[in-house]
């Protein structure tokens, strides 16, 4: 992946280059699709850990973990829909809280 990026704060342009090693015999488009799917999942895990502190959860019950994980993912889904509907910019935590509480 070779992506041009621009940092607005420092007015710098740069390129992000990612290199992958694989034994798969696939086209570049297929490898890009696989890479993007992987990072979607990693992004979800990052959100669950950073916003909800999922790794720090001390619930012992496996059923409790499953239920909380479902509620966390539901909250993220509701938040995505909320962000699409609103033009306001604020932090993820504030935006998520406003979404779940129904605050405009």
C-alpha positions, 0 to 999 in steps of 0.5 A: 500500500502506497498512500499519500497523506497530509498532516494539516497541523504541521503542513507536511506531505508524506507517503505511507508505505506498507510492505507485506510478506506472503506465500499466497499467490494472489493478485494485488487487488485481492491482497489489498482486500485481505489487508483492509479486512484485517485492519477493520477487525483490528480497528474494532478491537482497538475501539473496544479496548480503548473506549470500553477498556475491554481488556481490563474487564474483571468479570469472571463469568464467561456468559458475562463477558459474552453479554458485555461484548455484545452490548459494547458492539451494539454501542459502537454500531449505534455510535457509527449511525449517530456520527453519520447523522450528526455533523458535530465533531467531538471526541469519540468518548463524548460522542459515544456518550451523547449517542447513548444518552440521546443528547443532541 
